[in-house]
Amino acid sequence: MFDFALLLAQAALDLSTFGAGLGMGLVIIGAGLGIGRIGSAAVDAIARQPEASGTISTQMLISAALIEGVTVIALILILIS
């Protein structure tokens, strides 16, 4: 019976590690998709209106930085829990 309890405890530890890895992967995938959409929309906007490229690029970089900040916070919270 004690061996079975140890086996369950080890499985629980492996599942928590698996859950943290899965959470990190989802955060990274989400951030990559978000930044990719921002870049795509910015390139389309610049192609349509080249004279506004400076403003569009600035807004794109600010949005990408905000996404990166949220991603770092999410990864830290996943590592803590």
Summary of the structure (lengths in Angstrom):
residues: 81
radius of gyration: 20.6
end to end distance: 29.7
largest distance: 74.0
contacts: 189
relative contact order: 0.12
helix: 96%
strand: 0%
